[in-house]
Structure formats: C-alpha cells, structure tokens
Amino acid sequence: MSFIKVCQRDEIPSGGMRRVMIDDRTPITIYRIGDEFFATSDYCTHGIASLSEGELNGDVIECPFHGGSFNFRTGEPVDAPCTIPLECFKVEVQNDDVFVNYG
C-alpha cells in the first residue's frame, strides 16, 4: 500500500465528510472530526449507496439508503440492516495535505 493525496485539510470542515476517488475508479469517504481525519470505503456494505450522502452523528455515519449505520473510526456496523464492516484506510495529514494509505 502507498499513501495517495486525496484533498487538502480545509476542503473538509470539522464534522464534515467528502467523497474522493482513488485512481478515478474507487470511491472512498473522508471524515473530519476536529483535527482528526478518517477514511472508509464509500459504499454501504448492505447495498450500493454512497455513505458520503448520509448523515454524520458523532462517530457514526448513517447510510442514506436503508438507514443502517457504521462507526467510521472502526468500520464496525452500529445499526441494522448493516452487518458487514466497512473497509477502513489509514489517513495522514502532512502540512495541509490529506493522504490515504491505499493500494
């Protein structure tokens, strides 16, 4: 795996998220809580829905399709119908650039 620059720090407000594409074909969601950044696969594991279009509530992302949810820090499902964890990626911030370990 290697770190890939995905955005700049100030492109995502605290308490916000953003969908980014890796290699123009793989969507992931970047979450920002304060000065911490997290990354998961963008698609819900229960059905094909973009989590970046869902709602954040603390450390939980709610899927906009069926209302299931995940802890985006760990990828673990929180509410049904989701039962399969999200893939999580390591994030590093260098200066104002946000990098995700992917590949």
ZAMARGU-4260 file (C-alpha; in steps of 0.2 Angstrom, whole numbers, plus 5000, padded with zeros to 4 digits):
<rodrens>
0) 5000/5000/5000 | 5005/5018/4997 | 4999/5035/5003 | 4989/5045/4990 | 4985/5063/4992
5) 4966/5065/4991 | 4962/5083/4997 | 4968/5097/5007 | 4964/5099/5025 | 4952/5114/5024
10) 4942/5106/5010 | 4933/5097/5023 | 4925/5106/5038 | 4926/5099/5055 | 4911/5087/5057
15) 4910/5085/5038 | 4914/5072/5025 | 4919/5071/5007 | 4919/5058/4994 | 4935/5056/4984
20) 4940/5045/4970 | 4956/5034/4971 | 4963/5030/4954 | 4947/5038/4946 | 4938/5022/4950
25) 4937/5018/4968 | 4926/5030/4979 | 4931/5032/4997 | 4924/5044/5010 | 4935/5055/5021
30) 4928/5061/5038 | 4934/5075/5048 | 4931/5077/5067 | 4941/5092/5074 | 4959/5089/5068
35) 4957/5070/5065 | 4953/5063/5048 | 4947/5045/5044 | 4943/5036/5028 | 4932/5021/5024
40) 4925/5014/5008 | 4911/5025/5001 | 4898/5011/4998 | 4887/5004/5011 | 4891/4985/5013
45) 4872/4982/5014 | 4868/4990/4997 | 4876/5001/4984 | 4873/5018/4992 | 4886/5032/4994
50) 4889/5035/5013 | 4896/5052/5009 | 4877/5057/5005 | 4872/5050/5023 | 4872/5059/5039
55) 4885/5060/5052 | 4881/5059/5071 | 4896/5059/5081 | 4907/5044/5076 | 4893/5036/5066
60) 4889/5038/5048 | 4871/5033/5043 | 4868/5026/5026 | 4855/5036/5016 | 4848/5021/5008
65) 4841/5009/5022 | 4846/5019/5037 | 4859/5007/5044 | 4875/5014/5051 | 4893/5012/5055
70) 4906/5018/5066 | 4918/5027/5054 | 4933/5026/5066 | 4932/5007/5066 | 4921/5002/5051
75) 4910/4992/5063 | 4891/4991/5059 | 4881/5000/5073 | 4863/4998/5067 | 4854/4985/5056
80) 4852/4981/5042 | 4871/4983/5041 | 4881/4968/5047 | 4897/4968/5037 | 4911/4981/5042
85) 4917/4995/5031 | 4935/4994/5024 | 4945/5007/5034 | 4960/5016/5027 | 4974/5024/5037
90) 4975/5043/5035 | 4990/5055/5037 | 4990/5074/5036 | 5006/5082/5031 | 5005/5101/5031
95) 4988/5105/5023 | 4988/5089/5013 | 4977/5074/5017 | 4984/5057/5012 | 4976/5040/5012
100) 4985/5023/5013 | 4978/5014/4998 | 4983/5002/4985
</rodrens>
